[in-house]
Amino acid sequence: MGGLRFVSELWMTQPSSVNVPVVTISARTSEAVLRTALESGVDEYLPKPVNVIALLTVLAHATVRMGLEQISLAPSAPAHP
């Protein structure tokens, strides 16, 4: 099963009150592919090769949209024993 078909089936089987963020990561970057992905219910679309900062940013935004605590993209200070 392809990713976009999976997303379409996910939205058909999940209650509308469930907010599952979907991020597509693909080497296919044409305008038509992007439009099809967004129309199928994908929240974010990242091209390969994946930029780690872009992925972390997308995940941080998804947690905020879901009402979860925002994650920090800054490196954390080492714990002191």
Secondary structure, 3 states (H helix, E strand, C coil): CCHHHHHHHHHHHCCCCCCCCCEEEECCCCHHHHHHHHHCCCCEEEECCCCHHHHHHHHHHHHHHCCCCCCCCCCCCCCCC
